[in-house]
Amino acid sequence: MDQQFKDGSDFPIFLDNNDPLGHFRHRFYLKKDTIYMCGNSLGLASRDAEAAILKAMQKWKEEGVKIWNVDDNKYFLYSAELAKIMSGLVGVDADEIAVSASTTVNIHQAVSTFYKPTKDRYKILVDNINFPTDKYAIDSQVRLKGYEPKEAVKIVKCRDSLMDEDDIIEAMTSDVALILLPTVYYRSAQILNMAKVTKAAKSKGIIIGWDLSHAVGSIEIDLKSLDIDFAVWCTYKYLNGGPGSTSALYINRKHFKNLPGLAGWLGNKPETQFQLLQDFDHQQDANGWLIGTPHLLSMAGLEGSLKMFNEAGMANLRKKSLHITAYLMFLVDTKLASYGFTIGNPRADDKRGGHVCLEHDEGYRISIALKARGVVPDFRDPNVIRLTPTALYTSYEEVYEIVEIILDIVKNETYKKISQKRNLVV
Ligand SMILES: Cc1ncc(COP(=O)(O)O)c(C=O)c1O
């Protein structure tokens, strides 16, 4: 697509008319008079996800406990079934993915598997701007091994809200045993150079895992070529699996023989699973890292929504995402910059993920004013309004319209009537 953008209300209509992915939008539940810009937090419901959930519900109604056996045990083996449809999005083999638990539990699962501290190598390296659940999990994992986070968790600090890969590499000292970092930052949308950081970690014999929560479904990922040790990601953001849909864990096949840190009966080999023996005999692939009974109704939405990603193709989705976010940045630069707005995400295509990080000193009150005008963004302290035009369901016309609404809010200062008191969920 042409990157030369023009101002004017006809231009987004032209872009929509020429958008090869525009038809996917009609498969989502979009509300009239609402512009949804929050797919980075919770993706919208689609008819495809709904159909898969209703199908599972129907099977439960009809079959009771036999639901686990229908369609060749499809639902009992649902993790493997979903892994097959999801593996192309991250470039790995399906048997390297377990669809299980929440992202935070999967961090605990992976770290408890791979963190084997010794007297000389006992530190875990993290950064200071990742979504904090990762740090909470790491802190508790080092405590479980008898350390205090202050001595065993090494924190790389960002510069001006962005992370420098060279700072991370410099922090890879010989006492570091494991590294956990995000691929795309939740606030700034910065993409870390996974290849560069992973290569450095491997050259120093450090186990490395990545949190792909803001990356899967938003950018192209090829984990095979990177040869990382593990990864985790949620499925309710860009993948539109539904509120709290089950998360994913990648285990590099070279680790299949490792004993899972958190064992559970679902991870046992199928041959002996229903013998219910007292000794855990783990399956020698990512399924060995499954813990308990599949969260069927939290997985079904994903079956429907993932098919759309495969139909659209991740390269096409990324291309549109880059284009539509570039259009949004163009409009911010030309119309909003003089009202105190700045763009906090990196500008280069290979350095930015799927959302635009719009910064303003009055970001919180403006985000509330936007909600009152039918726009759904989210806000992250102290000053970030996250706007996510998603490739599958956002139109260029909507992007044009939200910038007009923001302009109206700041010109008329309507946000000044709003309280500074924060809502529980922002
Ligand atoms: C990077 C990252 N990791 C993890 C999570 C949340 O994990 P969980 O699925 O356990 O709620 C988020 C939530 O936004 C996130 O941004």
The ligand as a Gaussian input file, in Angstrom:
#p B3LYP/6-31G(d) Opt

LIG

0 1
 C        3.260000      -8.779000      28.736000
 C        2.096000      -9.359000      29.501000
 N        2.224000     -10.541000      30.113000
 C        1.197000     -11.082000      30.810000
 C       -0.027000     -10.431000      30.893000
 C       -1.180000     -10.981000      31.684000
 O       -1.096000     -12.301000      31.944000
 P       -2.317000     -13.207000      32.396000
 O       -2.751000     -13.960000      31.157000
 O       -1.747000     -14.103000      33.419000
 O       -3.391000     -12.320000      32.920000
 C       -0.195000      -9.206000      30.262000
 C       -1.490000      -8.518000      30.341000
 O       -1.772000      -7.517000      29.775000
 C        0.893000      -8.657000      29.548000
 O        0.768000      -7.467000      28.950000

